[in-house]
C-alpha cells in the first residue's frame, strides 16, 4: 500500500492567522471586504501520492518564523521571477513556480532561496511565512530527494475572484494604497519519482501579488483557501 507525501503546496494550512494578520489585513480586507480573507496568509493544497518507500508525513509543520536562506550555490532549478507588470500573468508564473520542484538538483535551502526572490521587498505587505510554508520540512525533503521526486506543472488559467472584482468595483481607490491584486490560478501538476513512479493532480491556488504602476509585479502572500 502506498503512503501519501505532502507536496510543496500542502504545508501551513493549519497555522493560526493571528500571527500574520498585521502583515496583510489592511490590504486584503480593503480589497476583498471578506472577513475570512483577512487571514490571506497561509497556503492551501492537497497531498499527492508518493513512492511506497516514503514514510508518512509528521504531524508538525515547518517553523512559522523560518528565514529565507541564501545558499552560496544559488537557487537550483527554481526559476527567477519574470519581469511582468500584469497581475494575472505574474500570478500564473508564480503558481507554476510554487507547484514545480526537482529534488534531484535542488536542496531545500535552494528551493526556499529561489522562492524568496519572487517576494515583494515591501516588508509591510510581504508574508514570507505563507510562502515558505509550502516547502516540506528538512526530513521530508530528504526523503523526497532519496526518491528523486520532481514535479512539473501546466497552468491552465488565472483570473480575479468575483469577490475581488466586486470589491474593486465598489471602491476603485482601495487598490492605490498597496496595489495588491488577488488572483486565483488553476493548473495540473505532474509528479514523478524513481522506477517510473508518478501521478497527476489538479491544482488551484489564490495568490496576492503586488503590481505597482511602472514596476514589475512581486508575490505578497498566499490565501488560506481558494477563492473563485
C-alpha positions as CSV (number, residue, x, y, z in Angstrom):
1,X,0.0,0.0,0.0
2,X,1.4,3.4,-1.0
3,X,1.7,6.2,1.5
4,X,1.0,9.8,0.6
5,X,3.6,12.5,0.9
6,X,2.6,16.2,1.2
7,X,3.7,18.3,-1.8
8,X,5.1,21.8,-1.8
9,X,1.5,23.2,-1.7
10,X,0.2,21.4,1.4
11,X,2.0,23.0,4.3
12,X,1.0,25.7,6.6
13,X,-2.8,25.5,6.1
14,X,-3.5,24.9,9.8
15,X,-1.4,27.7,11.3
16,X,-3.1,30.4,13.2
17,X,-3.8,33.5,11.2
18,X,-3.3,35.7,14.3
19,X,0.4,35.6,13.8
20,X,0.2,37.3,10.4
21,X,-3.0,39.4,10.3
22,X,-1.0,42.6,10.8
23,X,1.0,41.9,7.7
24,X,-1.8,41.8,5.2
25,X,-5.0,42.7,6.9
26,X,-5.0,46.3,5.6
27,X,-4.5,45.1,2.1
28,X,-6.9,42.1,1.7
29,X,-9.6,43.4,4.0
30,X,-9.9,46.6,1.9
31,X,-9.8,44.8,-1.4
32,X,-12.0,41.8,-0.7
33,X,-14.2,43.0,2.0
34,X,-14.5,39.5,3.3
35,X,-13.9,38.7,6.9
36,X,-12.5,35.3,6.2
37,X,-9.9,36.6,3.8
38,X,-8.3,39.0,6.3
39,X,-6.1,36.0,7.0
40,X,-4.7,35.7,3.5
41,X,-1.5,34.3,4.8
42,X,-1.2,30.5,4.7
43,X,-1.0,28.2,1.7
44,X,-3.6,25.5,0.9
45,X,-3.2,22.4,-1.1
46,X,-3.6,18.7,-1.4
47,X,-1.4,15.7,-0.7
48,X,0.0,13.8,-3.7
49,X,0.8,10.1,-4.0
50,X,4.4,9.2,-3.3
51,X,6.7,6.2,-3.6
52,X,5.8,3.2,-1.3
53,X,9.2,3.5,0.4
54,X,8.4,7.0,1.6
55,X,7.3,7.4,5.2
56,X,4.1,9.3,6.1
57,X,4.3,13.0,6.9
58,X,4.9,14.0,10.5
59,X,2.2,16.0,12.3
60,X,4.4,19.0,12.9
61,X,4.9,21.9,10.4
62,X,8.0,23.9,9.5
63,X,8.8,26.8,11.7
64,X,6.5,29.8,11.2
65,X,9.4,32.1,11.6
66,X,11.8,30.3,9.2
67,X,14.0,32.9,7.5
68,X,14.9,32.7,3.8
69,X,18.3,31.0,3.4
70,X,20.8,32.4,1.0
71,X,22.9,29.4,-0.1
72,X,26.1,30.2,-2.0
73,X,25.2,27.6,-4.5
74,X,22.3,29.6,-5.8
75,X,18.6,28.5,-6.2
76,X,18.9,25.3,-8.1
77,X,16.1,24.7,-10.5
78,X,13.8,27.4,-9.1
79,X,13.3,29.9,-11.9
80,X,14.0,33.6,-11.5
81,X,11.0,35.9,-11.2
82,X,9.9,37.2,-14.6
83,X,9.7,40.9,-15.5
84,X,5.9,41.0,-15.7
85,X,3.7,44.0,-14.8
86,X,0.3,42.4,-15.3
87,X,-1.1,40.7,-12.2
88,X,-2.8,37.6,-13.7
89,X,0.2,36.8,-15.8
90,X,2.6,37.1,-12.8
91,X,0.3,35.1,-10.6
92,X,0.2,32.3,-13.1
93,X,4.0,32.3,-13.3
94,X,4.3,32.3,-9.5
95,X,1.9,29.4,-9.1
96,X,3.9,27.4,-11.7
97,X,7.0,28.1,-9.7
98,X,5.4,27.1,-6.4
99,X,4.0,23.9,-7.8
100,X,7.2,22.9,-9.5
101,X,10.3,21.4,-7.8
102,X,13.2,19.0,-8.5
103,X,14.9,17.3,-5.5
104,X,17.4,15.8,-7.9
105,X,19.3,19.1,-8.3
106,X,17.8,21.4,-5.8
107,X,18.3,21.4,-2.0
108,X,15.6,22.6,0.4
109,X,17.6,25.7,1.2
110,X,18.0,26.4,-2.5
111,X,14.2,26.0,-3.0
112,X,13.5,28.5,-0.3
113,X,16.1,31.0,-1.5
114,X,14.7,30.8,-5.0
115,X,11.1,31.3,-3.9
116,X,12.1,34.3,-1.7
117,X,13.3,36.2,-4.8
118,X,9.7,36.3,-6.0
119,X,8.6,38.2,-2.9
120,X,7.8,41.9,-2.7
121,X,10.6,43.9,-1.0
122,X,7.9,46.0,0.8
123,X,8.0,44.2,4.2
124,X,4.7,45.8,5.3
125,X,2.9,43.6,2.7
126,X,5.2,40.6,2.3
127,X,4.0,37.5,4.1
128,X,7.0,35.1,3.6
129,X,5.6,32.7,6.1
130,X,2.6,31.8,3.9
131,X,5.0,31.1,1.0
132,X,7.8,29.3,2.8
133,X,5.2,27.2,4.5
134,X,4.7,25.4,1.1
135,X,8.0,23.7,1.4
136,X,8.2,20.3,3.3
137,X,10.4,20.2,6.4
138,X,14.0,19.0,6.1
139,X,13.3,15.4,6.9
140,X,10.5,15.1,4.3
141,X,12.6,16.9,1.7
142,X,15.4,14.5,2.3
143,X,13.1,11.5,1.8
144,X,11.7,13.1,-1.4
145,X,15.3,13.6,-2.6
146,X,16.1,9.9,-1.9
147,X,13.4,9.1,-4.4
148,X,14.4,11.7,-7.0
149,X,11.0,13.2,-6.7
150,X,10.2,16.1,-9.0
151,X,7.2,17.9,-10.4
152,X,6.2,20.0,-13.4
153,X,3.1,22.0,-13.9
154,X,0.8,23.1,-16.7
155,X,-1.1,26.2,-15.7
156,X,-4.5,26.2,-17.4
157,X,-5.8,29.6,-16.4
158,X,-5.8,32.5,-13.9
159,X,-8.5,35.0,-13.0
160,X,-9.6,37.6,-10.5
161,X,-12.0,36.1,-8.0
162,X,-15.5,37.6,-8.2
163,X,-15.3,39.0,-4.7
164,X,-12.2,40.9,-5.6
165,X,-13.7,42.3,-8.7
166,X,-16.8,43.4,-6.8
167,X,-14.8,45.0,-4.1
168,X,-12.7,46.8,-6.6
169,X,-15.8,48.0,-8.4
170,X,-17.3,49.2,-5.2
171,X,-14.2,51.2,-4.2
172,X,-11.7,51.6,-7.1
173,X,-9.4,53.7,-5.0
174,X,-8.8,50.9,-2.5
175,X,-6.2,49.4,-4.8
176,X,-4.0,52.5,-4.8
177,X,-2.6,52.0,-1.2
178,X,-0.6,48.9,-1.9
179,X,-1.6,47.8,-5.4
180,X,-2.2,44.3,-4.2
181,X,-4.2,42.1,-6.6
182,X,-5.9,38.8,-5.7
183,X,-5.7,36.1,-8.4
184,X,-6.8,32.5,-8.4
185,X,-4.8,30.1,-10.6
186,X,-5.7,26.6,-11.8
187,X,-3.3,24.0,-13.2
188,X,-2.3,20.4,-13.4
189,X,0.8,19.0,-11.6
190,X,2.7,16.1,-12.9
191,X,4.8,14.3,-10.3
192,X,7.5,11.6,-10.9
193,X,10.0,9.6,-8.9
194,X,12.3,6.6,-9.2
195,X,11.4,3.4,-11.1
196,X,8.8,5.1,-13.2
197,X,6.6,6.2,-10.4
198,X,4.3,9.1,-10.9
199,X,0.9,10.7,-10.9
200,X,-1.0,13.9,-11.8
201,X,-3.2,16.2,-9.8
202,X,-5.4,19.2,-10.5
203,X,-4.2,22.3,-8.6
204,X,-5.8,25.6,-7.5
205,X,-4.3,28.4,-5.5
206,X,-5.2,32.0,-4.7
207,X,-2.3,34.5,-4.5
208,X,-1.9,38.1,-3.6
209,X,0.5,39.9,-5.9
210,X,1.8,43.4,-5.8
211,X,1.9,45.3,-9.1
212,X,2.7,49.0,-8.6
213,X,2.4,51.2,-11.7
214,X,5.6,51.1,-13.9
215,X,7.1,48.3,-11.8
216,X,7.4,44.6,-12.2
217,X,5.0,42.5,-10.1
218,X,6.0,40.6,-7.0
219,X,4.4,37.9,-4.7
220,X,3.0,39.2,-1.5
221,X,1.1,36.3,0.1
222,X,-0.9,33.1,-0.4
223,X,-4.5,32.8,0.6
224,X,-5.6,30.1,3.1
225,X,-8.4,29.0,0.8
226,X,-9.0,29.0,-2.9
227,X,-11.4,31.9,-3.8
228,X,-13.3,31.6,-7.1
